[in-house]
């Protein structure tokens, strides 16, 4: 499996504040970004894997909705996570 329990805990610890804080918007966005990057690399090698492509589009939509929520609730947290993950150019 590409994402071990320890790697997932590390992502939540770094972005969510604590390993057990798996519901925070920042932690979820960071996890989705990690999965999106992994699926993008997979699709570069396997162009005709349409199920993975569909999953990737779904993940991007989920991340977008979480980012919209965070932007509406707390613009400073939104700006911090965007800068930290490098989502904008």
DSSP file (Angstrom, degrees, kcal/mol; ACC not computed):
  #  RESIDUE AA STRUCTURE BP1 BP2  ACC     N-H-->O    O-->H-N    N-H-->O    O-->H-N    TCO  KAPPA ALPHA  PHI   PSI    X-CA   Y-CA   Z-CA
    1    1 A X              0   0    0      0, 0.0     3,-0.1     0, 0.0     0, 0.0   0.000 360.0 360.0 360.0 140.4    0.0    0.0    0.0
    2    2 A X        +     0   0    0      1,-0.2     2,-0.6     2,-0.0    36,-0.0   0.717 360.0  50.6 -77.3 -20.6    1.3    3.4   -0.9
    3    3 A X  S    S-     0   0    0      4,-0.0    -1,-0.2     3,-0.0     2,-0.1  -0.909  75.4-163.1-124.1 104.3    0.2    5.2    2.3
    4    4 A X     >  -     0   0    0     -2,-0.6     4,-2.2    -3,-0.1     5,-0.2  -0.292  34.1-107.2 -80.2 168.5    1.1    3.4    5.5
    5    5 A X  H  > S+     0   0    0      1,-0.2     4,-2.2     2,-0.2     5,-0.1   0.882 121.1  50.6 -61.5 -39.8   -0.5    4.1    8.9
    6    6 A X  H  > S+     0   0    0      2,-0.2     4,-2.1     1,-0.2    -1,-0.2   0.889 109.0  50.4 -68.1 -39.6    2.7    6.0   10.0
    7    7 A X  H  > S+     0   0    0      2,-0.2     4,-2.0     1,-0.2    -2,-0.2   0.903 111.5  48.3 -65.2 -40.7    2.8    8.2    6.9
    8    8 A X  H  X S+     0   0    0     -4,-2.2     4,-2.1     2,-0.2    -2,-0.2   0.910 111.1  50.2 -65.7 -42.1   -0.9    9.1    7.4
    9    9 A X  H  X S+     0   0    0     -4,-2.2     4,-2.2     1,-0.2    -2,-0.2   0.873 109.4  52.6 -63.1 -36.7   -0.3    9.9   11.0
   10   10 A X  H  X S+     0   0    0     -4,-2.1     4,-2.4     2,-0.2    -1,-0.2   0.892 107.4  51.2 -66.0 -40.2    2.7   12.1   10.1
   11   11 A X  H  X S+     0   0    0     -4,-2.0     4,-2.4     1,-0.2     5,-0.5   0.933 113.2  44.6 -62.0 -46.1    0.6   14.0    7.6
   12   12 A X  H  X>S+     0   0    0     -4,-2.1     4,-1.9     1,-0.2     5,-0.6   0.851 112.7  52.1 -68.8 -33.6   -2.1   14.7   10.2
   13   13 A X  H  X5S+     0   0    0     -4,-2.2     4,-0.5     3,-0.2    -1,-0.2   0.906 114.3  42.7 -67.2 -40.5    0.5   15.6   12.8
   14   14 A X  H  <5S+     0   0    0     -4,-2.4    -2,-0.2    -5,-0.2    -1,-0.2   0.901 132.4  18.7 -72.9 -41.8    2.2   18.1   10.5
   15   15 A X  H  <5S+     0   0    0     -4,-2.4    12,-0.2    -5,-0.2    -3,-0.2   0.732 126.7  46.1-105.5 -27.1   -0.9   19.7    9.1
   16   16 A X  H  <5S-     0   0    0     -4,-1.9    -3,-0.2    -5,-0.5    -2,-0.1   0.597 102.0-117.9 -96.1 -11.3   -3.7   18.9   11.5
   17   17 A X  S  <<S+     0   0    0     -5,-0.6     2,-0.3    -4,-0.5    -4,-0.2  -0.133  87.4  30.5 102.9 -38.1   -1.9   19.7   14.7
   18   18 A X  S >  S-     0   0    0     -6,-0.5     3,-0.9     3,-0.2    -2,-0.1  -0.980  78.8-115.5-150.1 157.5   -2.1   16.2   16.2
   19   19 A X  T 3  S+     0   0    0     -2,-0.3    -6,-0.1     1,-0.2    -7,-0.1   0.842 117.4  49.7 -63.2 -33.0   -2.2   12.6   15.0
   20   20 A X  T 3  S+     0   0    0      1,-0.2     2,-1.7    -8,-0.1    -1,-0.2   0.560  86.5  89.9 -84.7  -6.9   -5.7   12.1   16.3
   21   21 A X    X   +     0   0    0     -3,-0.9     3,-0.7     1,-0.2    -3,-0.2  -0.479  44.9 144.4 -88.5  67.5   -7.0   15.3   14.7
   22   22 A X  T 3   +     0   0    0     -2,-1.7    -1,-0.2     1,-0.2    -2,-0.1   0.568  60.6  62.2 -83.7  -8.6   -8.0   13.6   11.5
   23   23 A X  T 3  S+     0   0    0     -3,-0.2    -1,-0.2    -7,-0.1    -2,-0.1   0.504  72.8 116.2 -96.3  -4.3  -11.1   15.7   10.9
   24   24 A X    <>  -     0   0    0     -3,-0.7     4,-2.4     1,-0.1     5,-0.2  -0.332  70.0-128.2 -67.3 147.7   -9.4   19.1   10.6
   25   25 A X  H  > S+     0   0    0      1,-0.2     4,-2.5     2,-0.2     5,-0.2   0.892 108.8  52.2 -62.7 -39.9   -9.8   20.8    7.2
   26   26 A X  H  > S+     0   0    0      2,-0.2     4,-2.3     1,-0.2    -1,-0.2   0.909 110.3  48.0 -64.1 -42.0   -6.0   21.3    6.9
   27   27 A X  H  > S+     0   0    0      2,-0.2     4,-2.3   -12,-0.2    -2,-0.2   0.915 112.9  47.7 -64.9 -43.1   -5.3   17.6    7.6
   28   28 A X  H  X S+     0   0    0     -4,-2.4     4,-2.7     2,-0.2    -2,-0.2   0.906 112.0  49.8 -64.9 -41.2   -7.9   16.4    5.1
   29   29 A X  H  X S+     0   0    0     -4,-2.5     4,-2.3     2,-0.2    -2,-0.2   0.907 111.3  49.2 -64.0 -41.1   -6.6   18.8    2.4
   30   30 A X  H  X S+     0   0    0     -4,-2.3     4,-2.1     2,-0.2    -2,-0.2   0.905 112.1  48.3 -64.6 -41.3   -3.0   17.7    3.0
   31   31 A X  H  X S+     0   0    0     -4,-2.3     4,-2.3     2,-0.2    -2,-0.2   0.920 111.9  48.9 -65.3 -44.1   -4.1   14.0    2.8
   32   32 A X  H  X S+     0   0    0     -4,-2.7     4,-2.7     1,-0.2    -2,-0.2   0.890 110.0  52.6 -61.9 -39.0   -6.1   14.7   -0.4
   33   33 A X  H  X S+     0   0    0     -4,-2.3     4,-2.4     2,-0.2    -1,-0.2   0.905 108.8  49.6 -63.9 -41.4   -3.1   16.5   -1.9
   34   34 A X  H  X S+     0   0    0     -4,-2.1     4,-2.0     2,-0.2    -2,-0.2   0.930 113.9  45.3 -61.9 -45.5   -0.8   13.6   -1.1
   35   35 A X  H  X S+     0   0    0     -4,-2.3     4,-2.6     2,-0.2    -2,-0.2   0.880 111.3  53.0 -67.0 -38.0   -3.3   11.2   -2.8
   36   36 A X  H  X S+     0   0    0     -4,-2.7     4,-2.3     2,-0.2    -1,-0.2   0.918 109.4  48.8 -63.1 -43.7   -3.8   13.5   -5.8
   37   37 A X  H  X S+     0   0    0     -4,-2.4     4,-1.9     2,-0.2    -1,-0.2   0.896 111.8  49.6 -62.6 -40.0    0.0   13.6   -6.4
   38   38 A X  H  X S+     0   0    0     -4,-2.0     4,-1.9     1,-0.2    -2,-0.2   0.928 112.6  46.0 -65.3 -45.2    0.3    9.8   -6.1
   39   39 A X  H  X S+     0   0    0     -4,-2.6     4,-2.4     1,-0.2    -2,-0.2   0.845 108.8  56.5 -67.8 -33.1   -2.6    9.3   -8.6
   40   40 A X  H  X S+     0   0    0     -4,-2.3     4,-1.3     2,-0.2    -1,-0.2   0.919 107.9  47.4 -63.9 -42.8   -1.2   11.9  -11.0
   41   41 A X  H  X S+     0   0    0     -4,-1.9     4,-1.0     1,-0.2    -2,-0.2   0.891 111.3  51.8 -64.1 -38.8    2.1   10.0  -11.1
   42   42 A X  H >X S+     0   0    0     -4,-1.9     4,-2.1     1,-0.2     3,-0.6   0.910 108.5  50.7 -62.7 -42.3    0.3    6.7  -11.7
   43   43 A X  H 3< S+     0   0    0     -4,-2.4    -1,-0.2     1,-0.2    -2,-0.2   0.745 100.5  63.0 -71.6 -22.4   -1.7    8.2  -14.6
   44   44 A X  H 3< S+     0   0    0     -4,-1.3     3,-0.3     1,-0.2    -1,-0.2   0.846 113.7  35.5 -66.9 -32.0    1.5    9.5  -16.2
   45   45 A X  H << S+     0   0    0     -4,-1.0     2,-0.5    -3,-0.6    -2,-0.2   0.790 125.1  40.9 -88.5 -31.5    2.6    5.8  -16.6
   46   46 A X    ><  +     0   0    0     -4,-2.1     3,-1.4     1,-0.1    -1,-0.2  -0.749  64.3 171.9-122.2  81.3   -0.9    4.3  -17.2
   47   47 A X  T 3  S+     0   0    0     -2,-0.5    -1,-0.1     1,-0.3    -4,-0.1   0.781  75.4  52.6 -63.9 -29.7   -2.7    6.7  -19.6
   48   48 A X  T 3  S+     0   0    0      1,-0.1     2,-1.7     2,-0.0    -1,-0.3   0.261  71.6 114.1 -96.6  13.3   -5.7    4.4  -20.2
   49   49 A X    <>  +     0   0    0     -3,-1.4     4,-1.6     1,-0.2     3,-0.1  -0.629  37.1 170.5 -83.9  85.7   -6.6    3.8  -16.5
   50   50 A X  H  >  +     0   0    0     -2,-1.7     4,-2.1     1,-0.2    -1,-0.2   0.775  69.4  59.3 -74.5 -27.6   -9.9    5.5  -16.6
   51   51 A X  H  > S+     0   0    0      2,-0.2     4,-2.0     1,-0.2    -1,-0.2   0.907 107.8  46.5 -66.6 -40.2  -11.1    4.4  -13.2
   52   52 A X  H  > S+     0   0    0      2,-0.2     4,-2.3     1,-0.2    -2,-0.2   0.873 110.0  54.3 -67.2 -36.5   -8.1    6.0  -11.6
   53   53 A X  H  X S+     0   0    0     -4,-1.6     4,-2.1     2,-0.2    -2,-0.2   0.898 108.2  49.3 -63.0 -40.3   -8.8    9.1  -13.6
   54   54 A X  H  X S+     0   0    0     -4,-2.1     4,-1.9     2,-0.2    -1,-0.2   0.895 110.8  50.0 -65.8 -40.2  -12.3    9.3  -12.3
   55   55 A X  H  X S+     0   0    0     -4,-2.0     4,-2.4     2,-0.2    -2,-0.2   0.881 108.9  53.0 -64.5 -38.3  -11.1    8.9   -8.8
   56   56 A X  H  X S+     0   0    0     -4,-2.3     4,-2.4     2,-0.2    -2,-0.2   0.918 108.3  48.9 -63.6 -44.4   -8.6   11.7   -9.3
   57   57 A X  H  X S+     0   0    0     -4,-2.1     4,-1.9     1,-0.2    -1,-0.2   0.893 111.1  51.5 -62.8 -39.3  -11.3   14.0  -10.5
   58   58 A X  H  X S+     0   0    0     -4,-1.9     4,-2.1     2,-0.2    -2,-0.2   0.914 110.1  48.3 -63.5 -44.0  -13.4   13.1   -7.5
   59   59 A X  H  X S+     0   0    0     -4,-2.4     4,-2.6     1,-0.2     5,-0.2   0.890 109.0  53.0 -64.5 -40.1  -10.5   13.8   -5.1
   60   60 A X  H  X S+     0   0    0     -4,-2.4     4,-2.3     1,-0.2    -1,-0.2   0.897 109.6  49.7 -62.7 -39.3   -9.8   17.2   -6.7
   61   61 A X  H  X S+     0   0    0     -4,-1.9     4,-2.2     2,-0.2    -2,-0.2   0.894 110.6  49.2 -65.5 -41.0  -13.4   18.1   -6.3
   62   62 A X  H  X S+     0   0    0     -4,-2.1     4,-2.1     2,-0.2    -2,-0.2   0.919 112.3  47.8 -64.4 -43.2  -13.4   17.1   -2.6
   63   63 A X  H  X S+     0   0    0     -4,-2.6     4,-2.5     1,-0.2    -2,-0.2   0.908 110.6  52.6 -63.4 -41.0  -10.3   19.1   -2.0
   64   64 A X  H  X S+     0   0    0     -4,-2.3     4,-2.4     1,-0.2    -1,-0.2   0.905 109.0  49.1 -61.7 -41.9  -11.7   22.1   -3.8
   65   65 A X  H  X S+     0   0    0     -4,-2.2     4,-2.2     2,-0.2    -1,-0.2   0.886 111.4  49.2 -67.9 -37.1  -14.9   22.0   -1.6
   66   66 A X  H  X S+     0   0    0     -4,-2.1     4,-2.6     2,-0.2    -2,-0.2   0.898 111.1  50.2 -66.1 -39.4  -12.8   21.8    1.6
   67   67 A X  H  X S+     0   0    0     -4,-2.5     4,-2.3     2,-0.2    -2,-0.2   0.896 110.0  50.3 -64.9 -39.6  -10.7   24.7    0.4
   68   68 A X  H  X S+     0   0    0     -4,-2.4     4,-2.0     2,-0.2    -2,-0.2   0.912 111.0  49.4 -63.0 -42.6  -13.8   26.7   -0.3
   69   69 A X  H  X S+     0   0    0     -4,-2.2     4,-2.3     1,-0.2    -2,-0.2   0.934 112.4  47.1 -60.3 -47.4  -15.2   25.9    3.1
   70   70 A X  H  X S+     0   0    0     -4,-2.6     4,-2.8     1,-0.2     8,-0.4   0.870 110.3  52.7 -65.2 -37.1  -11.9   27.0    4.8
   71   71 A X  H  < S+     0   0    0     -4,-2.3    -1,-0.2     1,-0.2    -2,-0.2   0.886 111.9  46.1 -64.5 -39.0  -11.8   30.2    2.7
   72   72 A X  H  < S+     0   0    0     -4,-2.0    -2,-0.2    -5,-0.2    -1,-0.2   0.876 120.4  38.2 -71.3 -38.3  -15.3   31.1    3.9
   73   73 A X  H  < S+     0   0    0     -4,-2.3     2,-0.3     1,-0.2    -2,-0.2   0.933 134.7   1.9 -80.3 -49.1  -14.7   30.3    7.5
   74   74 A X     X  -     0   0    0     -4,-2.8     4,-1.8    -5,-0.2    -1,-0.2  -0.827  54.8-169.8-149.6 100.8  -11.1   31.5    8.1
   75   75 A X  H  > S+     0   0    0     -2,-0.3     4,-2.5     1,-0.2     5,-0.2   0.801  88.1  57.4 -65.4 -30.7   -9.1   33.2    5.4
   76   76 A X  H  > S+     0   0    0      2,-0.2     4,-2.1     1,-0.2    -1,-0.2   0.913 107.3  46.5 -68.9 -41.9   -5.8   33.1    7.3
   77   77 A X  H  > S+     0   0    0     -3,-0.2     4,-2.3     2,-0.2     5,-0.2   0.891 112.3  52.9 -64.5 -38.4   -5.9   29.3    7.7
   78   78 A X  H  X S+     0   0    0     -4,-1.8     4,-2.2    -8,-0.4    -2,-0.2   0.943 110.3  46.0 -60.2 -49.5   -6.8   29.1    4.0
   79   79 A X  H  X S+     0   0    0     -4,-2.5     4,-2.1     1,-0.2    -1,-0.2   0.873 111.9  52.7 -62.6 -37.5   -3.8   31.2    3.0
   80   80 A X  H  X S+     0   0    0     -4,-2.1     4,-2.5     2,-0.2    -1,-0.2   0.924 111.1  44.6 -65.7 -44.9   -1.5   29.3    5.3
   81   81 A X  H  X S+     0   0    0     -4,-2.3     4,-2.2     2,-0.2     5,-0.2   0.860 112.3  52.6 -70.7 -34.2   -2.4   25.8    3.9
   82   82 A X  H  X>S+     0   0    0     -4,-2.2     5,-1.7    -5,-0.2     4,-1.2   0.927 114.3  42.7 -63.2 -44.6   -2.2   27.1    0.3
   83   83 A X  H  <5S+     0   0    0     -4,-2.1    -2,-0.2    -5,-0.2    -1,-0.2   0.905 114.2  51.0 -68.6 -41.5    1.3   28.4    1.0
   84   84 A X  H  <5S+     0   0    0     -4,-2.5    -2,-0.2     1,-0.2    -1,-0.2   0.885 118.3  36.3 -65.2 -41.0    2.4   25.3    2.9
   85   85 A X  H  <5S-     0   0    0     -4,-2.2    -1,-0.2    -5,-0.2    -2,-0.2   0.602 103.7-128.0 -89.8 -12.4    1.3   22.8    0.3
   86   86 A X  T  <5 +     0   0    0     -4,-1.2    -3,-0.2    -5,-0.2    -4,-0.1   0.925  54.0 150.5  68.5  44.6    2.2   25.0   -2.7
   87   87 A X      < +     0   0    0     -5,-1.7     2,-0.3    -6,-0.2    -4,-0.1   0.736  56.5  55.3 -83.2 -23.3   -1.2   24.7   -4.4
   88   88 A X              0   0    0     -6,-0.5     0, 0.0     1,-0.1     0, 0.0  -0.845 360.0 360.0-111.4 149.1   -1.1   28.1   -6.1
   89   89 A X              0   0    0     -2,-0.3    -1,-0.1     0, 0.0    -2,-0.0   0.441 360.0 360.0 -90.1 360.0    1.6   29.4   -8.4
